[in-house]
């Protein structure tokens, strides 16, 4: 019987985390380092660093290889207190962890080993691992049961008082036929008792045929010393490692499935859940309605009671209570949508605030603007915010009415309660409660159209005669 992951309070023992990020990832076929490829619009390494922050790790070390300055810079940008350790040669997981120990120094914290290409492991799983190891085992290992165990290393275990005692880890190549039938596989995620890591790692001397040193060897070393080792079982999707584009797609699918469930459980309505895509930091409150084919990029916050209609694309935006977005709307970085605001079909908003009750129901571009409460933006309105060199702001006062097909050439300010006539090009500020019309005077020439057609018909006939 295997121990399933359950929410439990982590023990008080402090924690240090080592993240192995030095894998080559050649199967990604990319100039971008493997661990910087994104799942849920967040780099895989950043997912693991976010977990380290959630776990309140005392120290967090990222192990890189030579030439991985881009990874180091990205890690520091996301987690300013991260420590970088260099693994000079790619000699396996055991060697990578040993490379991290000198920068940790003597520590009274348990050491958790994670991987930069395993982005979906959860705090809940780690809490279970810490609970199982605390006070009774020198080493804890997370296992999983894939549909096809393939060439994964197997965990040989036995039940004991509701726990799984880990007897050994067997690499596939060395496993017997009976051992290959074991479904519980090694994820590579280890938790080592405080003060024992250096001693156990120093005894890994049995390099394999590739000259690599495996972290898994410390289980056998610990058992020889009479120490206890345990295993817990995690959901297969949590320990999904990424080594190829196909793996990346599988991780993305697993992330989206988890995010959709979380949104539903938080009280949101998803009309067609499988068509909605979230980012790692998307925040959706209760009673939010989300239509089909909606995409949430990074940095989105949606307050209770908002409606996001079909085929809308939103990133870097805050949407307040009761707002209605879409269908077919695009909110870009810096969009601040106030309570009760309507942003309709084929409206794009960038770096702009729409105050409570404002409306832009169709066919408009609102960029670098501040739209007052209850203002109305007519169809075809454009804030002309860019002159080819710089960006400029448009301000529209509360209750202003902007007629359809208007161009507001920034910098410009439309006063509260002012009207802009349809088809206007506004280049000067408009006072409160004023009417602004910026278009050519309409001229009517009676009979012109008939005379024009007759002339064109005669010209066409002459051309045909000459042919």
C-alpha positions as CSV (number, residue, x, y, z in Angstrom):
1,X,0.0,0.0,0.0
2,X,1.5,3.3,-1.1
3,X,1.3,6.6,0.8
4,X,-0.7,9.1,-1.2
5,X,0.0,12.9,-1.1
6,X,-2.2,14.6,1.5
7,X,-2.1,18.1,2.9
8,X,-0.2,18.1,6.2
9,X,1.6,20.6,8.2
10,X,5.4,20.6,7.5
11,X,7.6,20.0,10.4
12,X,9.4,22.9,12.0
13,X,12.9,21.7,10.8
14,X,14.4,24.4,8.6
15,X,14.9,23.6,4.9
16,X,17.6,24.3,2.4
17,X,16.8,23.6,-1.3
18,X,19.2,22.6,-4.1
19,X,17.8,23.0,-7.6
20,X,19.7,21.0,-10.3
21,X,19.6,23.1,-13.5
22,X,22.7,22.0,-15.3
23,X,21.1,19.5,-17.8
24,X,22.1,20.0,-21.4
25,X,18.5,19.5,-22.8
26,X,19.8,18.9,-26.3
27,X,16.4,17.3,-27.3
28,X,14.8,20.7,-27.0
29,X,16.5,21.8,-30.2
30,X,16.6,25.3,-28.9
31,X,19.2,28.1,-28.2
32,X,17.2,28.8,-25.1
33,X,18.4,26.8,-22.0
34,X,16.1,24.0,-21.2
35,X,15.0,25.2,-17.8
36,X,14.0,28.6,-19.2
37,X,11.4,27.2,-21.5
38,X,7.9,28.2,-20.2
39,X,5.0,26.3,-18.7
40,X,2.0,28.4,-18.0
41,X,3.9,31.4,-19.3
42,X,6.5,31.0,-16.5
43,X,10.0,29.6,-17.0
44,X,10.3,26.1,-15.6
45,X,13.1,27.1,-13.3
46,X,10.9,30.0,-12.0
47,X,8.2,27.5,-11.0
48,X,10.7,25.7,-8.8
49,X,12.0,28.9,-7.4
50,X,8.5,30.0,-6.6
51,X,8.1,26.7,-4.7
52,X,11.2,27.4,-2.7
53,X,9.8,30.8,-1.7
54,X,6.5,29.2,-0.8
55,X,8.3,26.6,1.4
56,X,10.2,29.5,3.0
57,X,13.5,27.8,2.4
58,X,16.4,29.2,4.4
59,X,18.8,28.9,1.5
60,X,18.2,28.1,-2.2
61,X,21.0,27.0,-4.4
62,X,20.8,26.7,-8.2
63,X,23.4,24.4,-9.7
64,X,24.4,25.4,-13.3
65,X,27.0,24.2,-15.7
66,X,29.7,26.2,-17.6
67,X,28.3,28.7,-20.0
68,X,24.9,28.9,-18.3
69,X,25.2,32.6,-17.3
70,X,21.7,33.2,-18.8
71,X,20.2,30.7,-16.4
72,X,22.1,32.3,-13.4
73,X,20.9,35.8,-14.4
74,X,17.3,34.6,-14.7
75,X,17.4,32.8,-11.4
76,X,18.7,35.9,-9.6
77,X,16.1,38.1,-11.3
78,X,13.3,35.9,-10.0
79,X,14.7,35.1,-6.6
80,X,17.2,37.8,-5.5
81,X,18.5,35.7,-2.6
82,X,19.3,32.7,-4.7
83,X,22.8,31.3,-4.6
84,X,24.5,30.0,-7.7
85,X,26.8,27.0,-7.7
86,X,28.9,25.8,-10.6
87,X,29.2,22.1,-11.6
88,X,32.4,22.2,-13.6
89,X,31.8,19.0,-15.4
90,X,28.5,17.1,-16.1
91,X,29.2,14.1,-13.9
92,X,25.7,13.2,-12.8
93,X,23.2,14.2,-10.1
94,X,25.4,13.2,-7.2
95,X,28.2,15.4,-8.4
96,X,25.8,18.3,-9.0
97,X,24.6,18.1,-5.4
98,X,28.2,17.9,-4.1
99,X,28.9,21.1,-6.1
100,X,26.2,22.9,-4.1
101,X,27.3,21.8,-0.6
102,X,30.3,24.2,-0.3
103,X,28.1,27.3,-0.9
104,X,25.7,26.0,1.7
105,X,28.4,25.4,4.3
106,X,27.6,23.6,7.5
107,X,23.8,23.7,7.9
108,X,21.3,22.4,10.4
109,X,18.6,22.4,7.8
110,X,17.2,19.4,5.9
111,X,18.3,19.5,2.2
112,X,15.7,19.1,-0.5
113,X,16.9,18.2,-4.0
114,X,14.7,19.5,-6.8
115,X,15.1,19.8,-10.6
116,X,14.8,22.9,-12.8
117,X,13.1,20.9,-15.5
118,X,10.4,19.4,-13.2
119,X,8.1,22.5,-12.8
120,X,4.9,21.1,-11.4
121,X,5.9,19.6,-8.0
122,X,3.7,21.1,-5.3
123,X,4.2,22.3,-1.8
124,X,1.6,19.7,-0.8
125,X,3.8,16.9,-2.1
126,X,6.9,18.3,-0.3
127,X,4.9,18.7,2.9
128,X,4.0,15.0,2.8
129,X,7.6,14.1,2.1
130,X,8.9,16.2,5.1
131,X,6.2,14.7,7.4
132,X,7.1,11.2,6.4
133,X,10.9,11.7,6.9
134,X,10.8,13.8,10.1
135,X,12.4,12.1,13.0
136,X,12.5,8.6,11.6
137,X,14.5,8.5,8.3
138,X,17.7,9.9,7.0
139,X,16.4,10.1,3.4
140,X,13.0,10.5,1.9
141,X,12.3,10.0,-1.8
142,X,9.2,10.9,-3.9
143,X,8.0,8.1,-6.2
144,X,5.3,8.0,-8.9
145,X,3.5,5.5,-11.0
146,X,3.6,6.4,-14.8
147,X,1.3,4.5,-17.2
148,X,4.5,3.2,-18.8
149,X,7.3,2.8,-16.3
150,X,9.7,2.3,-19.2
151,X,13.4,2.8,-18.3
152,X,12.8,4.7,-15.0
153,X,14.6,3.5,-11.9
154,X,12.3,1.4,-9.6
155,X,11.7,2.0,-5.9
156,X,11.8,-1.3,-4.0
157,X,9.7,-0.7,-0.9
158,X,7.9,-2.5,1.9
159,X,5.0,-1.2,4.0
160,X,5.6,-0.6,7.7
161,X,3.1,1.0,10.1
162,X,1.4,2.9,7.3
163,X,4.7,4.2,5.8
164,X,6.7,3.0,2.8
165,X,10.2,1.9,3.8
166,X,12.6,2.3,0.9
167,X,14.8,-0.8,0.6
168,X,16.7,0.2,-2.5
169,X,16.6,2.1,-5.8
170,X,17.2,-0.1,-8.8
171,X,18.2,1.4,-12.2
172,X,16.3,-0.2,-15.0
173,X,19.5,-1.6,-16.7
174,X,20.3,-3.4,-13.5
175,X,16.8,-4.5,-12.5
176,X,15.7,-8.1,-12.6
177,X,12.6,-9.1,-14.5
178,X,10.7,-9.1,-11.3
179,X,11.9,-5.7,-10.3
180,X,11.0,-4.3,-13.7
181,X,7.4,-5.2,-12.9
182,X,7.4,-2.7,-10.1
183,X,5.2,0.3,-11.0
184,X,6.6,2.8,-8.4
185,X,9.4,4.8,-10.1
186,X,12.0,7.2,-8.9
187,X,11.3,10.9,-9.4
188,X,14.8,12.0,-8.3
189,X,13.4,14.3,-5.7
190,X,15.2,13.6,-2.4
191,X,15.0,15.0,1.1
192,X,18.1,14.4,3.2
193,X,18.3,14.8,7.0
194,X,20.2,17.8,8.3
195,X,23.9,17.1,8.7
196,X,24.0,13.9,6.8
197,X,24.2,15.1,3.2
198,X,28.0,15.8,3.1
199,X,28.8,12.5,4.7
200,X,26.6,10.4,2.4
201,X,27.6,12.2,-0.8
202,X,31.3,11.9,0.0
203,X,30.9,8.1,-0.2
204,X,29.6,8.1,-3.7
205,X,32.7,6.6,-5.4
206,X,31.1,4.0,-7.7
207,X,31.0,5.9,-11.0
208,X,29.0,4.2,-13.8
209,X,30.3,3.4,-17.3
210,X,29.7,7.0,-18.3
211,X,31.8,8.3,-15.4
212,X,28.8,9.8,-13.7
213,X,27.9,9.8,-10.0
214,X,24.3,9.1,-9.2
215,X,22.5,10.7,-6.3
216,X,20.5,7.4,-5.9
217,X,23.6,5.7,-4.5
218,X,23.1,7.5,-1.2
219,X,20.1,5.3,-0.4
220,X,22.3,2.2,-0.5
221,X,25.0,4.0,1.5
222,X,22.5,5.0,4.2
223,X,21.1,1.5,4.4
224,X,24.6,0.1,4.9
225,X,25.0,2.4,7.9
226,X,21.8,1.2,9.4
227,X,19.8,4.4,8.6
228,X,16.2,4.3,7.6
229,X,15.0,5.5,4.2
230,X,11.4,6.1,3.2
231,X,9.3,6.8,0.1
232,X,6.0,8.6,-0.6
233,X,4.0,8.6,-3.8
234,X,3.1,11.7,-5.8
235,X,0.8,12.2,-8.7
236,X,2.6,11.4,-12.0
237,X,1.9,14.9,-13.4
238,X,3.7,16.6,-10.5
239,X,7.0,14.9,-11.2
240,X,6.8,15.2,-14.9
241,X,10.3,16.0,-16.2
242,X,10.9,17.9,-19.4
243,X,13.5,16.8,-21.9
244,X,11.9,17.5,-25.2
245,X,9.3,19.7,-26.9
246,X,6.8,16.8,-26.5
247,X,7.5,16.7,-22.8
248,X,7.0,20.5,-22.6
249,X,3.6,20.2,-24.3
250,X,2.7,17.4,-21.8
251,X,3.7,19.6,-18.9
252,X,1.7,22.5,-20.3
253,X,-1.3,20.3,-20.6
254,X,-0.9,19.1,-17.1
255,X,-0.5,22.6,-15.8
256,X,-3.6,23.9,-17.6
257,X,-5.7,21.0,-16.3
258,X,-4.6,21.8,-12.8
259,X,-5.2,25.5,-13.2
260,X,-8.7,24.9,-14.6
261,X,-9.6,22.7,-11.6
262,X,-8.3,25.4,-9.3
263,X,-10.4,28.1,-11.0
264,X,-13.5,26.0,-10.7
265,X,-12.9,25.1,-7.1
266,X,-12.4,28.8,-6.3
267,X,-15.9,29.6,-7.5
268,X,-15.3,30.7,-11.1
269,X,-17.6,29.5,-13.9
270,X,-15.8,28.1,-17.0
271,X,-18.3,27.5,-19.8
272,X,-15.8,25.3,-21.8
273,X,-12.9,24.7,-19.4
274,X,-10.7,22.8,-21.9
275,X,-10.6,26.0,-24.1
276,X,-9.4,28.4,-21.4
277,X,-5.7,28.9,-20.9
278,X,-4.2,30.3,-17.7
279,X,-0.8,31.6,-16.7
280,X,1.0,30.6,-13.5
281,X,0.2,33.9,-11.7
282,X,-3.4,34.3,-12.9
283,X,-5.7,35.3,-10.1
284,X,-9.4,34.6,-10.5
285,X,-11.9,35.4,-7.6
286,X,-15.2,33.7,-7.0
287,X,-18.3,34.3,-9.3
288,X,-16.2,35.2,-12.3
289,X,-17.7,34.0,-15.6
290,X,-15.3,32.9,-18.3
291,X,-16.5,32.1,-21.7
292,X,-14.9,29.7,-24.3
293,X,-11.5,30.3,-25.8
294,X,-10.2,32.9,-23.3
295,X,-6.4,33.2,-22.9
296,X,-4.9,34.7,-19.7
297,X,-1.3,35.9,-20.1
298,X,0.9,36.8,-17.2
299,X,-0.1,39.3,-14.6
300,X,-3.9,39.1,-14.7
301,X,-6.1,39.8,-11.7
302,X,-9.9,39.4,-12.1
303,X,-12.2,40.4,-9.2
304,X,-15.5,38.8,-8.2
305,X,-18.5,39.1,-10.5
306,X,-16.6,40.1,-13.6
307,X,-17.5,38.5,-17.0
308,X,-14.9,37.5,-19.6
309,X,-16.6,36.7,-22.8
310,X,-15.4,34.3,-25.5
311,X,-12.2,34.7,-27.5
312,X,-10.7,37.4,-25.3
313,X,-7.0,37.7,-24.8
314,X,-5.8,39.3,-21.5
315,X,-2.4,40.0,-20.1
316,X,-0.9,42.3,-17.5
317,X,-4.4,43.6,-16.6
318,X,-6.5,44.2,-13.5
319,X,-10.2,43.7,-13.9
320,X,-12.5,45.0,-11.1
321,X,-15.8,43.6,-9.8
322,X,-18.7,43.5,-12.2
323,X,-16.7,44.5,-15.3
324,X,-17.6,42.9,-18.6
325,X,-14.9,42.1,-21.2
326,X,-15.4,40.9,-24.8
327,X,-16.2,38.9,-26.7
328,X,-13.1,39.3,-28.9
329,X,-11.4,41.9,-26.6
330,X,-7.7,42.3,-26.0
331,X,-6.3,43.8,-22.8
332,X,-2.6,44.4,-22.8
333,X,-0.1,45.2,-20.1
334,X,-1.1,48.1,-17.8
335,X,-4.9,47.8,-18.5
336,X,-6.8,48.8,-15.4
337,X,-10.5,48.0,-15.8
338,X,-12.7,49.6,-13.1
339,X,-15.9,48.2,-11.6
340,X,-18.8,47.9,-14.0
341,X,-16.7,48.8,-17.0
342,X,-17.7,47.4,-20.4
343,X,-14.9,46.6,-22.9
344,X,-16.6,45.1,-25.9
345,X,-15.8,43.2,-29.1
346,X,-12.7,44.2,-31.0
347,X,-11.5,46.7,-28.4
348,X,-7.8,46.9,-27.5
349,X,-6.7,48.5,-24.2
350,X,-3.0,49.1,-23.4
351,X,-1.5,50.9,-20.4
352,X,-4.8,52.6,-19.7
353,X,-7.3,53.0,-16.9
354,X,-11.0,52.9,-17.5
355,X,-12.8,54.2,-14.4
356,X,-16.0,52.7,-12.9
357,X,-18.8,52.5,-15.4
358,X,-16.9,53.6,-18.5
359,X,-17.9,51.9,-21.7
360,X,-16.0,51.1,-24.9
361,X,-18.4,48.6,-26.5
362,X,-16.8,48.0,-29.9
363,X,-14.0,48.7,-32.4
364,X,-11.7,51.0,-30.5
365,X,-8.0,51.3,-29.5
366,X,-7.3,52.8,-26.1
367,X,-3.6,53.3,-25.4
368,X,-1.8,55.3,-22.7
369,X,-5.1,56.9,-21.6
370,X,-7.1,57.7,-18.5
371,X,-10.8,57.3,-19.1
372,X,-13.1,58.9,-16.5
373,X,-16.0,57.2,-14.8
374,X,-19.1,56.7,-16.9
375,X,-17.4,58.0,-20.1
376,X,-18.6,56.5,-23.4
377,X,-16.1,55.7,-26.1
378,X,-17.8,55.3,-29.5
379,X,-17.1,52.7,-32.2
380,X,-13.9,53.3,-34.2
381,X,-12.3,55.7,-31.7
382,X,-8.5,55.7,-31.5
383,X,-6.2,57.4,-29.0
384,X,-3.3,58.3,-31.3
385,X,-0.6,57.8,-28.6
386,X,2.5,57.3,-30.7
387,X,4.3,59.7,-33.0
388,X,7.0,57.3,-34.1
389,X,9.3,58.3,-31.3
390,X,7.4,58.6,-28.0
391,X,4.2,57.7,-26.3
392,X,1.7,60.4,-25.1
393,X,-1.3,60.4,-22.8
394,X,-5.0,61.0,-23.5
395,X,-7.2,62.1,-20.6
396,X,-11.0,61.8,-20.9
397,X,-13.1,63.2,-18.0
398,X,-15.9,61.6,-16.2
399,X,-19.1,61.4,-18.2
400,X,-17.5,62.5,-21.5
401,X,-19.0,61.2,-24.8
402,X,-16.6,60.4,-27.6
403,X,-18.5,60.0,-30.9
404,X,-17.8,57.2,-33.3
405,X,-14.8,57.2,-35.6
406,X,-12.9,59.9,-33.7
407,X,-9.2,60.2,-33.5
408,X,-7.8,61.8,-30.3
409,X,-4.2,63.0,-31.0
410,X,-2.2,62.8,-27.8
411,X,-1.3,64.6,-25.7
412,X,-4.8,65.8,-25.3
413,X,-7.5,66.1,-22.6
414,X,-11.2,65.9,-23.0
415,X,-13.0,67.6,-20.1
416,X,-15.7,66.0,-17.9
417,X,-19.1,65.9,-19.6
418,X,-17.7,67.1,-22.9
419,X,-18.9,65.8,-26.3
420,X,-16.7,65.0,-29.3
421,X,-18.6,64.8,-32.6
422,X,-18.4,61.7,-34.6
423,X,-15.7,61.6,-37.2
424,X,-13.6,64.2,-35.4
425,X,-9.8,64.5,-35.3
426,X,-9.1,66.2,-32.0
427,X,-5.7,67.8,-31.6
428,X,-6.5,70.4,-28.8
429,X,-7.9,69.9,-25.4
430,X,-11.6,70.3,-24.9
431,X,-13.1,72.1,-21.8
432,X,-15.6,70.5,-19.5
433,X,-19.1,70.2,-21.0
434,X,-18.0,71.6,-24.3
435,X,-18.8,70.2,-27.8
436,X,-15.7,69.6,-30.1
437,X,-16.1,69.0,-33.8
438,X,-12.9,68.5,-35.8
439,X,-13.9,67.5,-39.3
440,X,-14.3,69.1,-42.7
441,X,-17.5,71.0,-43.5
442,X,-20.0,68.9,-45.3
443,X,-20.7,70.2,-48.9
444,X,-23.7,69.1,-51.1
445,X,-23.7,69.4,-54.9
446,X,-27.1,68.7,-56.4
447,X,-27.0,66.3,-59.4
448,X,-23.3,65.8,-59.2
449,X,-23.5,62.0,-59.0
450,X,-25.7,61.7,-62.1
451,X,-23.4,63.9,-64.1
452,X,-20.4,62.0,-63.0
453,X,-21.9,58.7,-64.1
454,X,-22.9,60.0,-67.5
455,X,-19.4,61.4,-68.1
456,X,-17.8,58.1,-67.2
457,X,-20.2,56.1,-69.4
458,X,-19.4,58.4,-72.4
459,X,-15.6,57.9,-71.8
460,X,-16.0,54.2,-71.6
461,X,-18.0,54.1,-74.8
462,X,-15.4,56.1,-76.7
463,X,-12.7,53.7,-75.5
464,X,-14.6,50.7,-76.7
465,X,-15.2,52.4,-80.1
466,X,-11.6,52.9,-80.7
467,X,-10.9,49.3,-79.9
